[in-house]
Amino acid sequence: MPEPLLRPRSPARRRRLPIALALLPALLSLAAAGRTQILKGDPSQARPAELVLLWERPYWGGVQALGVFDVAPVSSDPTLRRLKVWDEKPEQLLVRNESVRCDPEQPLRVTSDGQDLIVRQLNPGGRIIPSNRDDHLIWWAGCHPEHAGEDPAGLAETARQLGYTGLVVETLQRLPGAGR
């Protein structure tokens, strides 16, 4: 028997649509903010004065650093912030326009890898592992700048005081071709 053209949607797929619709303002905000900039040369010489350095470490041939600057609220949604992420390596600098949502019920980071739009739902006050550490560092710097650069693993109590449950299931969604 041939396989049906339309398959019933799984419960997980049905949950994605409301999340995607809820993220629409953040996605539009990111698209309006601009594209990734790639610069060549010694990036440390180009650091803006308002850059908040989240971490800096030795890297092959120099220093690698991650920071944020130009954090601004989005007038259409008080829980959204636009920001620029400074991703510095020796001889290469990427400056990405991103958005973060600071809503206790749906905290997230919207970024791009140059090809795809990446939407990461976060769990402030939850478990921090190597694969989500930078997401949380950038989110805290954008949403609660007074905690920028602090280890997010130590901010669980602060997150609870700010209204975050620490029980959100972290997810990552890639929207192919939307990051160009």
C-alpha positions as CSV (number, residue, x, y, z in Angstrom):
1,M,0.0,0.0,0.0
2,P,1.4,3.4,-0.9
3,E,2.4,5.8,1.9
4,P,-0.1,8.6,2.4
5,L,0.9,12.0,1.1
6,L,-0.2,13.7,4.3
7,R,0.8,12.3,7.6
8,P,-0.9,13.2,10.9
9,R,1.2,15.7,12.8
10,S,2.8,14.6,15.9
11,P,2.0,16.3,19.2
12,A,5.6,17.8,19.2
13,R,5.0,19.3,15.8
14,R,1.6,20.7,16.8
15,R,3.3,22.6,19.7
16,R,5.8,24.2,17.3
17,L,3.2,26.3,15.5
18,P,2.1,28.3,18.5
19,I,5.8,28.8,19.5
20,A,6.6,30.0,16.0
21,L,3.6,32.3,16.0
22,A,4.6,33.7,19.4
23,L,8.1,34.3,18.1
24,L,7.0,36.2,15.0
25,P,7.7,39.7,16.5
26,A,11.2,38.6,17.5
27,L,11.9,37.1,14.1
28,L,10.6,40.2,12.3
29,S,12.7,42.4,14.7
30,L,15.8,40.4,13.9
31,A,15.2,40.6,10.2
32,A,14.7,44.4,10.4
33,A,17.8,44.8,12.5
34,G,20.1,43.9,9.6
35,R,22.6,41.2,8.6
36,T,25.8,39.8,9.9
37,Q,28.9,41.9,9.4
38,I,32.3,40.2,8.8
39,L,35.4,42.4,9.2
40,K,39.1,41.5,8.7
41,G,42.2,42.7,10.5
42,D,43.0,43.0,14.2
43,P,39.5,42.9,15.8
44,S,40.6,44.0,19.3
45,Q,41.4,47.4,17.8
46,A,37.8,47.9,16.6
47,R,36.0,47.1,19.9
48,P,33.3,49.7,20.5
49,A,33.5,51.7,23.8
50,E,30.1,50.4,24.9
51,L,31.1,46.7,24.4
52,V,30.3,44.5,27.4
53,L,32.8,41.6,27.2
54,L,31.2,38.4,28.3
55,W,34.4,36.3,28.0
56,E,37.9,36.4,26.6
57,R,40.3,33.5,26.3
58,P,43.5,32.5,24.5
59,Y,43.0,31.2,21.0
60,W,45.3,29.9,18.4
61,G,47.2,32.9,17.1
62,G,45.7,35.4,19.6
63,V,42.6,36.0,21.6
64,Q,38.9,34.9,21.2
65,A,36.2,37.1,22.8
66,L,32.5,37.3,23.0
67,G,30.5,40.4,23.9
68,V,27.4,42.5,23.3
69,F,26.7,46.1,22.6
70,D,24.0,48.4,21.3
71,V,21.3,46.8,23.4
72,A,18.0,48.5,22.7
73,P,14.3,47.8,23.5
74,V,11.8,47.1,20.7
75,S,9.0,49.7,20.9
76,S,6.3,47.2,19.7
77,D,7.1,44.7,22.4
78,P,8.5,45.7,25.8
79,T,9.9,42.1,26.4
80,L,12.1,42.3,23.3
81,R,15.6,43.7,23.0
82,R,17.8,44.1,19.9
83,L,21.5,43.8,20.3
84,K,24.7,43.3,18.5
85,V,26.9,40.3,19.3
86,W,30.6,40.7,19.0
87,D,32.3,37.4,18.1
88,E,36.0,38.0,17.9
89,K,38.8,35.7,16.8
90,P,42.3,36.5,15.6
91,E,42.1,38.0,12.1
92,Q,38.3,37.7,12.0
93,L,35.4,39.5,13.6
94,L,31.7,38.7,13.2
95,V,29.1,41.2,14.4
96,R,25.6,39.7,14.4
97,N,22.3,41.5,14.9
98,E,20.2,39.5,17.3
99,S,17.1,39.7,19.4
100,V,16.3,38.3,22.9
101,R,12.9,38.0,24.6
102,C,12.9,38.7,28.3
103,D,9.4,37.4,29.0
104,P,9.4,35.0,32.0
105,E,7.0,32.6,30.2
106,Q,9.0,32.5,27.0
107,P,12.6,33.6,27.3
108,L,14.5,33.2,24.0
109,R,17.4,34.2,21.8
110,V,17.0,34.7,18.1
111,T,20.3,34.5,16.1
112,S,21.6,33.5,12.7
113,D,24.5,31.4,11.4
114,G,24.5,33.2,8.1
115,Q,22.4,30.5,6.5
116,D,19.6,29.7,8.9
117,L,17.6,31.7,11.5
118,I,18.1,30.0,14.9
119,V,15.5,30.3,17.7
120,R,16.6,29.1,21.1
121,Q,14.0,28.9,23.9
122,L,16.0,29.3,27.1
123,N,15.5,28.4,30.8
124,P,17.0,31.1,32.9
125,G,17.9,29.6,36.3
126,G,18.0,26.2,34.8
127,R,20.9,23.9,34.0
128,I,23.9,25.4,32.2
129,I,26.0,23.2,29.9
130,P,28.7,24.0,27.3
131,S,26.2,24.0,24.5
132,N,23.9,26.6,26.0
133,R,26.3,28.8,28.0
134,D,26.8,31.5,25.4
135,D,23.1,31.6,24.7
136,H,22.5,32.4,28.4
137,L,25.4,34.8,28.7
138,I,24.0,36.8,25.7
139,W,20.4,36.6,27.1
140,W,21.4,37.8,30.5
141,A,23.4,40.7,29.0
142,G,20.5,41.7,26.8
143,C,17.7,41.2,29.3
144,H,19.3,42.0,32.7
145,P,22.5,43.9,31.9
146,E,23.4,44.3,35.6
147,H,24.3,40.6,35.4
148,A,26.2,40.7,32.1
149,G,29.3,38.5,32.2
150,E,28.3,36.7,35.4
151,D,28.3,32.9,35.2
152,P,24.7,32.0,34.3
153,A,25.0,28.8,36.4
154,G,25.2,31.0,39.5
155,L,22.1,33.0,38.7
156,A,19.4,30.5,39.5
157,E,18.2,32.4,42.6
158,T,18.3,35.7,40.8
159,A,16.2,34.2,38.0
160,R,13.6,33.0,40.5
161,Q,13.4,36.5,42.0
162,L,12.8,37.9,38.5
163,G,9.9,35.6,37.9
164,Y,11.6,32.8,35.9
165,T,10.6,29.3,37.0
166,G,13.7,27.4,35.9
167,L,11.4,24.7,34.5
168,V,11.2,25.8,30.9
169,V,12.2,23.1,28.4
170,E,15.0,24.5,26.3
171,T,14.5,24.0,22.5
172,L,16.3,25.0,19.4
173,Q,14.6,25.6,16.1
174,R,16.3,26.2,12.8
175,L,14.4,28.1,10.1
176,P,16.3,27.2,6.9
177,G,17.3,30.0,4.6
178,A,15.8,32.7,6.8
179,G,19.2,33.9,8.1
180,R,20.5,35.4,4.9
